[in-house]
Amino acid sequence: MRKYRLSLFSITFLLLGSVVLAFIIAPLARLILAASNQELGQALHDAELWSSIWLTLRAAAAATLASTFFGVPLAYLLARTRFPGRAVVLGIVDLPIMIPHSAAGIALLTLIGRHSVIQRATEPLGINFVGAEAGIALAMAFVSVPFLINAAREGFTAIPDRIEKVARTLGASRTRVFFTISLPMAWRGILSGMVLMWARGISEFGAVVIIAYHPMTTPVLVFQRFNDYGLASARAAAVILILVCAAGFSILRFIARPARTESL
C-alpha cells in the first residue's frame, strides 16, 4: 500500500487550498442547514418551482446540444489549424466570459428583439425569442459556449497529430479521420465541456432575465421570491435547485471522468 508523506511545503499548500474549499462549501452548507423541514416540504410540492426547474434544465440542455453541433468543428479547427487571425478567434470565443451578463442580455435583445430582422423572419414559423424558451436557451448558449469550445479544443489538442497523419497516409479522408479517430479519442474532453456548459447555463441569471422574465427559470424565480417574500421563501427554492443540479452534475462528471491508467 502506497504511503503518503507530507512535507512542510505540501502541508502549507494544503492549508492554503483548504481556505478556498471552505469558502465554497460554507455558504452552501449553511444554506442547506438553514432551510427547515417545513420549508423544504413546501418546496417539494411547489408546482411553480418544479416547472421552473424543468424549464431551466431543458433550456440548458437544448443550448448545449445545439452549441455542440456548431462548436465542436470550431474547436477542432482551433486545435489542428494555424491560420492568420487565430488569436483573434480565440479571443472572440472567450469574450462572453468577460462581458457583464446583463450587457450580454441587452446585446442579444438588440439582435433577437420583437422588432429585429431575425424575429420578423422566424415569427411566421412560430418561433419567438423574447419571453420564450428559445430565447432563454439562446441566452444560456451565449454566456456558456466558451466552456464547451475550450474543453473540446483541449481534448483534440491532447491527441497526437501523428495518429491522424498516419491515417491520412493510408488513404483516409479528413472527414473519415475526424469521425473515426479524432472524435472518438476526444469524446471525454467534449463531454466534459458539455457538462460545464450545461451547468453554467443552468446558473445564468443576468442575460436570461433580460430576454425572458417569464417564463421563469429557477434563478429568476429565486430572485423574484427573495424580492417579494424574503429570504425564507427563496431559500428553499435555492436548496432544491442546488441539490438537483449537484446530482445531475455529479452523474455527468462521473461519466466524463478521465480513464485510469494502470501503472506498470
Number of C-alpha atoms within 10 A of each C-alpha: 3 4 5 6 8 10 9 9 8 11 12 12 11 12 11 11 12 12 11 10 11 12 11 11 11 10 11 15 12 10 14 17 11 14 18 12 11 10 16 18 11 13 21 14 10 12 11 12 22 18 14 21 23 13 20 28 22 16 25 26 22 20 25 27 16 13 21 22 10 11 21 21 15 17 26 21 14 22 19 13 10 10 9 8 9 13 12 10 13 15 11 12 19 18 13 17 16 9 11 12 21 16 13 21 24 17 15 21 21 12 14 21 20 16 11 12 12 14 19 15 12 13 12 9 9 8 15 20 23 21 19 16 24 18 24 32 26 25 30 31 27 21 26 28 26 24 22 26 29 23 23 31 25 18 24 25 18 13 17 10 13 9 12 18 13 12 16 14 9 9 10 15 11 14 10 13 18 16 11 14 15 22 19 11 16 20 15 20 25 28 21 23 28 27 24 22 28 29 21 17 28 25 21 23 22 20 25 32 21 22 28 22 17 16 17 24 28 27 22 22 22 23 16 16 16 16 12 11 10 13 13 14 20 22 21 26 27 21 20 19 21 16 12 12 18 13 12 15 16 12 13 16 16 11 14 18 13 11 8 6 6 5 4 3
